[in-house]
Amino acid sequence: MDSNLYRSSAILTNQPTASQELHDAFNKLVSSSSQRGLLATIKNETLVPLETLQANQDFRSDLSGLSQHLTKDEARYILLKQDGSAADGYVAVTYVPDTANVRQKMLFASTRLTLVRELGVERFRETVFCTTAEELTPEGWDRHEKHNRLDAPLTEEEAGLKHIKDTEALESGGTGGRSLPSAGIALNLGDEVTNALESLKDSREGSLVMIVSCGHNALSV
């Protein structure tokens, strides 16, 4: 979905939208080799940049200085450049400490996907939700990556980001021939279904009956 169209939709539903200043700051983060990250917040129902984080060493080492930019009662969005050589080399962190006020917790949690959607969901390889600064230290990130390697079920944030990517892929060019996102569930299209759909497309009339296999998340004719 076009980011401008999504922004218009967000305005109509009174959701915070990304300011031009945030777009400019994020684009500079992408193009600059001297920047590691960008802190952002919500001000007057608008997503705005706060400060940039400089890249001094590698990604893991630079995390050691992140905690000094965070407080125990203020929520923040943190956009981190994990791999500047990759198109999707960025991570969107939503930091919401337990001692933040309730309204701030709800606002930041409900806007986290709006943030990545407006800045370009294709830029972010994952979203992370944190409640303590310790989770964003080198040791905390090691635990996070270890958890990911265990192939644990997707968190709500990861599932939401995956669903956005699947939906946008469908809107921009069809199903890709093999899978179909439906309410966050990927349904596998076998060759038999794909061929049947192609035949139906070229036919002037006719119908096609498909059966969903719940056990395998698959469609069959």
Sine and cosine of phi, psi and omega as CSV:
sin_phi,cos_phi,sin_psi,cos_psi,sin_omega,cos_omega
0.00,0.00,0.66,-0.76,0.02,-1.00
-0.89,0.46,0.69,-0.73,-0.07,-1.00
-0.90,0.43,-0.55,0.84,0.02,-1.00
-0.93,0.37,-0.60,0.80,0.06,-1.00
-0.91,0.41,-0.66,0.75,0.02,-1.00
-0.91,0.41,-0.61,0.79,0.02,-1.00
-0.89,0.45,-0.65,0.76,0.03,-1.00
-0.89,0.46,-0.65,0.76,0.03,-1.00
-0.90,0.44,-0.65,0.76,0.00,-1.00
-0.90,0.43,-0.62,0.79,0.01,-1.00
-0.90,0.43,-0.67,0.74,-0.01,-1.00
-0.90,0.45,-0.50,0.87,-0.01,-1.00
-0.99,-0.15,0.21,0.98,0.06,-1.00
0.88,0.47,0.51,0.86,0.09,-1.00
-1.00,0.02,0.56,-0.83,0.09,-1.00
-0.85,0.52,0.62,-0.79,0.02,-1.00
-0.85,-0.52,0.37,-0.93,-0.02,-1.00
-0.97,0.25,0.75,-0.66,0.04,-1.00
-0.96,0.27,0.30,-0.95,0.07,-1.00
-0.90,0.45,-0.55,0.83,0.03,-1.00
-0.88,0.48,-0.61,0.79,0.03,-1.00
-0.94,0.34,-0.66,0.75,0.06,-1.00
-0.86,0.51,-0.71,0.71,-0.02,-1.00
-0.90,0.43,-0.68,0.74,-0.02,-1.00
-0.91,0.41,-0.63,0.78,0.01,-1.00
-0.93,0.36,-0.65,0.76,0.04,-1.00
-0.88,0.47,-0.59,0.81,0.04,-1.00
-0.93,0.37,-0.62,0.79,0.07,-1.00
-0.86,0.50,-0.67,0.74,-0.01,-1.00
-0.90,0.43,-0.65,0.76,-0.10,-1.00
-1.00,0.06,-0.33,0.95,-0.09,-1.00
-1.00,-0.04,0.73,-0.68,0.05,-1.00
-1.00,0.08,-0.14,0.99,-0.05,-1.00
-0.99,-0.15,-0.01,1.00,-0.03,-1.00
-0.94,-0.34,0.66,-0.75,0.02,-1.00
-0.98,-0.22,-0.53,0.85,-0.08,-1.00
-0.29,-0.96,0.03,-1.00,-0.04,-1.00
-0.58,-0.81,0.78,-0.63,0.07,-1.00
-0.99,-0.12,0.65,-0.76,-0.01,-1.00
-0.65,-0.76,0.32,-0.95,0.02,-1.00
-0.58,-0.81,-0.04,-1.00,0.06,-1.00
-0.93,-0.38,0.85,-0.53,-0.01,-1.00
-0.72,-0.69,0.82,-0.57,-0.03,-1.00
0.80,0.60,0.71,0.70,0.03,-1.00
0.88,0.48,0.47,0.88,0.00,-1.00
-0.71,-0.70,0.65,-0.76,0.07,-1.00
-0.99,0.15,0.87,-0.49,-0.08,-1.00
-0.76,-0.65,0.47,-0.88,0.04,-1.00
-0.98,0.22,0.48,-0.88,0.06,-1.00
-0.93,-0.37,-0.86,0.52,-0.01,-1.00
-0.37,-0.93,0.34,-0.94,0.02,-1.00
-0.98,-0.19,0.42,-0.91,0.04,-1.00
-0.93,-0.37,0.78,-0.63,-0.06,-1.00
-0.99,0.13,0.56,-0.83,0.07,-1.00
-1.00,0.00,0.91,-0.42,0.00,-1.00
-0.96,-0.29,-0.62,0.79,0.01,-1.00
-0.72,-0.70,-0.68,-0.74,0.06,-1.00
-1.00,0.05,0.11,-0.99,-0.09,-1.00
-0.84,0.54,-0.76,0.65,-0.05,-1.00
-0.88,0.48,-0.70,0.71,-0.03,-1.00
-0.91,0.41,-0.60,0.80,-0.01,-1.00
-0.92,0.39,-0.36,0.93,0.04,-1.00
-0.90,0.43,-0.39,0.92,-0.05,-1.00
-0.90,0.44,-0.37,0.93,0.00,-1.00
-0.98,-0.19,0.06,1.00,-0.08,-1.00
-0.95,0.31,-0.59,0.81,-0.11,-0.99
-0.87,0.49,-0.46,0.89,-0.02,-1.00
-0.93,0.36,-0.24,0.97,0.02,-1.00
-1.00,-0.09,-0.01,1.00,-0.07,-1.00
-0.90,-0.43,0.48,-0.88,0.07,-1.00
-0.87,-0.50,0.16,-0.99,-0.07,-1.00
-1.00,0.06,-0.05,1.00,-0.03,-1.00
-0.72,-0.70,0.16,0.99,0.01,-1.00
-0.84,-0.55,0.82,-0.57,0.04,-1.00
-0.97,0.26,0.49,-0.87,0.01,-1.00
-0.55,-0.84,0.48,-0.87,0.26,-0.97
-0.99,-0.17,0.68,-0.73,-0.02,-1.00
-0.79,-0.61,0.91,-0.42,0.02,-1.00
-0.98,-0.18,0.92,-0.40,-0.11,-0.99
-0.93,-0.37,0.68,-0.73,0.09,-1.00
-1.00,-0.01,0.97,-0.24,0.00,-1.00
-1.00,0.07,-0.63,0.77,0.00,-1.00
-0.58,-0.81,0.99,-0.13,-0.05,-1.00
-0.91,0.41,-0.28,0.96,0.00,-1.00
-1.00,0.09,-0.15,0.99,-0.03,-1.00
-0.97,-0.26,0.62,-0.78,0.01,-1.00
-0.88,0.47,-0.55,0.84,0.01,-1.00
-0.95,-0.32,0.63,0.78,-0.11,-0.99
-1.00,0.07,0.40,0.92,-0.08,-1.00
-0.88,-0.48,0.46,-0.89,0.00,-1.00
-0.82,-0.57,0.74,-0.67,0.05,-1.00
-0.98,-0.22,0.92,-0.40,-0.02,-1.00
-0.97,-0.23,0.77,-0.64,0.15,-0.99
-0.97,-0.26,0.93,-0.37,-0.02,-1.00
-0.97,-0.23,0.93,-0.37,-0.02,-1.00
-0.77,-0.64,1.00,-0.08,-0.03,-1.00
-0.91,0.41,0.47,-0.88,-0.04,-1.00
-0.87,0.49,-0.46,0.89,-0.06,-1.00
-1.00,0.00,0.02,1.00,0.10,-1.00
-0.91,0.41,0.43,-0.90,-0.01,-1.00
-0.94,0.35,0.38,-0.93,-0.15,-0.99
-0.88,0.48,-0.68,0.73,-0.02,-1.00
-0.88,0.47,-0.66,0.75,0.01,-1.00
-0.91,0.42,-0.65,0.76,0.05,-1.00
-0.85,0.52,-0.74,0.67,-0.04,-1.00
-0.92,0.40,-0.66,0.75,-0.04,-1.00
-0.91,0.40,-0.72,0.69,-0.02,-1.00
-0.93,0.38,-0.64,0.77,-0.01,-1.00
-0.91,0.41,-0.64,0.77,-0.06,-1.00
-0.98,0.19,-0.24,0.97,-0.07,-1.00
-0.97,-0.26,-0.09,1.00,-0.13,-0.99
-0.88,0.48,-0.60,0.80,0.01,-1.00
-0.98,0.21,-0.48,0.88,0.10,-0.99
-0.87,0.49,-0.64,0.77,-0.01,-1.00
-0.85,0.53,-0.80,0.60,-0.05,-1.00
-0.95,0.32,-0.52,0.85,0.02,-1.00
-0.90,0.43,-0.68,0.74,-0.04,-1.00
-0.96,0.27,-0.57,0.82,-0.01,-1.00
-0.99,0.15,-0.26,0.97,0.02,-1.00
0.89,-0.45,0.99,-0.12,-0.10,-0.99
-0.87,0.49,-0.43,0.90,-0.01,-1.00
-0.93,0.37,-0.24,0.97,0.00,-1.00
-0.99,0.17,-0.35,0.94,-0.17,-0.98
-0.95,-0.31,0.83,-0.56,0.02,-1.00
-0.99,0.14,-0.35,0.94,0.07,-1.00
-0.24,-0.97,0.32,-0.95,0.16,-0.99
-0.89,-0.45,0.55,-0.83,-0.05,-1.00
-0.76,-0.65,0.69,-0.72,0.04,-1.00
-0.93,-0.37,0.84,-0.54,-0.05,-1.00
-0.81,-0.59,0.52,-0.85,0.06,-1.00
-0.90,-0.45,-0.17,0.99,0.03,-1.00
-0.71,-0.70,0.51,-0.86,0.03,-1.00
-0.92,0.40,-0.43,0.90,-0.02,-1.00
-0.89,0.46,-0.47,0.88,0.02,-1.00
-0.92,0.39,-0.31,0.95,-0.04,-1.00
-0.96,-0.28,0.39,0.92,0.15,-0.99
-1.00,-0.03,0.21,-0.98,0.07,-1.00
-0.82,0.57,-0.66,0.75,-0.02,-1.00
-0.93,0.36,-0.64,0.76,0.03,-1.00
-0.90,0.43,-0.62,0.79,0.02,-1.00
-0.93,0.36,-0.56,0.83,0.07,-1.00
-0.87,0.50,-0.67,0.74,0.03,-1.00
-0.91,0.41,-0.62,0.78,0.04,-1.00
-0.88,0.48,-0.72,0.70,-0.01,-1.00
-0.93,0.36,-0.58,0.82,0.07,-1.00
-0.89,0.46,-0.67,0.75,0.05,-1.00
-0.87,0.49,-0.67,0.74,0.02,-1.00
-0.90,0.45,-0.61,0.79,-0.03,-1.00
-0.94,0.35,-0.33,0.95,0.01,-1.00
-0.98,0.20,-0.01,1.00,-0.01,-1.00
0.83,0.55,0.67,0.74,0.04,-1.00
-0.93,0.36,0.35,-0.94,0.04,-1.00
-0.83,0.56,0.52,-0.85,-0.01,-1.00
-0.89,0.46,0.65,-0.76,0.12,-0.99
-0.95,0.30,0.15,-0.99,0.01,-1.00
-0.87,0.50,-0.65,0.76,-0.01,-1.00
-0.92,0.39,-0.70,0.72,-0.01,-1.00
-0.91,0.41,-0.65,0.76,0.02,-1.00
-0.90,0.43,-0.64,0.77,0.02,-1.00
-0.90,0.43,-0.67,0.74,0.02,-1.00
-0.91,0.42,-0.66,0.75,0.02,-1.00
-0.89,0.45,-0.65,0.76,-0.01,-1.00
-0.91,0.41,-0.62,0.79,0.05,-1.00
-0.88,0.48,-0.72,0.69,-0.01,-1.00
-0.89,0.45,-0.68,0.73,0.01,-1.00
-0.89,0.45,-0.67,0.75,-0.02,-1.00
-0.91,0.41,-0.67,0.74,0.00,-1.00
-0.93,0.37,-0.56,0.83,0.06,-1.00
-0.90,0.44,-0.64,0.77,0.01,-1.00
-0.92,0.40,-0.67,0.74,-0.03,-1.00
-0.93,0.37,-0.53,0.85,-0.10,-1.00
-1.00,0.02,-0.34,0.94,-0.05,-1.00
-0.22,-0.97,0.49,0.87,0.05,-1.00
1.00,0.09,-0.29,-0.96,-0.13,-0.99
-1.00,0.07,-0.11,0.99,-0.04,-1.00
0.98,0.22,0.07,1.00,0.14,-0.99
1.00,-0.01,-0.25,0.97,-0.14,-0.99
-0.75,-0.66,-0.50,0.87,-0.07,-1.00
-0.68,-0.74,0.45,-0.89,-0.05,-1.00
-0.73,-0.68,0.88,-0.47,0.02,-1.00
-0.98,0.22,0.73,-0.68,0.04,-1.00
-0.60,-0.80,0.95,-0.31,-0.02,-1.00
0.80,0.60,0.62,0.79,0.05,-1.00
1.00,0.06,0.01,1.00,-0.01,-1.00
-0.94,-0.33,0.79,-0.61,0.03,-1.00
-1.00,0.09,0.86,-0.51,0.04,-1.00
-0.98,-0.21,0.83,-0.56,-0.04,-1.00
-0.98,0.17,0.75,-0.67,0.05,-1.00
-0.98,-0.21,0.91,-0.42,0.04,-1.00
-0.97,0.25,0.16,-0.99,0.00,-1.00
-0.87,0.50,-0.56,0.83,-0.02,-1.00
-0.89,0.45,-0.68,0.73,0.01,-1.00
-0.93,0.36,-0.69,0.73,-0.01,-1.00
-0.85,0.52,-0.73,0.69,0.00,-1.00
-0.90,0.43,-0.63,0.78,0.00,-1.00
-0.91,0.40,-0.63,0.77,0.03,-1.00
-0.91,0.41,-0.64,0.77,0.04,-1.00
-0.89,0.45,-0.67,0.75,0.01,-1.00
-0.91,0.42,-0.65,0.76,-0.01,-1.00
-0.91,0.41,-0.57,0.82,-0.01,-1.00
-0.89,0.46,-0.59,0.81,-0.04,-1.00
-1.00,0.07,-0.12,0.99,-0.04,-1.00
-1.00,-0.04,0.55,-0.84,0.03,-1.00
-0.98,0.20,-0.44,0.90,0.02,-1.00
-0.50,-0.87,0.13,-0.99,-0.02,-1.00
0.82,-0.58,0.12,-0.99,-0.02,-1.00
-0.58,-0.82,0.25,-0.97,-0.04,-1.00
-0.65,-0.76,0.78,-0.62,0.03,-1.00
-0.96,-0.27,0.81,-0.58,0.01,-1.00
-0.85,-0.52,0.57,-0.82,-0.02,-1.00
-0.91,-0.42,0.75,-0.66,0.04,-1.00
-1.00,-0.02,0.81,-0.59,0.09,-1.00
-1.00,-0.09,0.97,-0.24,-0.08,-1.00
-0.89,0.45,-0.56,0.83,-0.06,-1.00
-0.93,0.37,-0.44,0.90,-0.06,-1.00
-0.86,-0.51,0.11,0.99,-0.05,-1.00
0.76,0.65,0.75,0.66,-0.09,-1.00
-0.77,-0.63,0.44,-0.90,0.11,-0.99
-0.96,-0.29,0.66,-0.75,0.09,-1.00
-0.70,-0.71,0.42,-0.91,-0.01,-1.00
-0.99,0.11,0.00,0.00,0.00,0.00
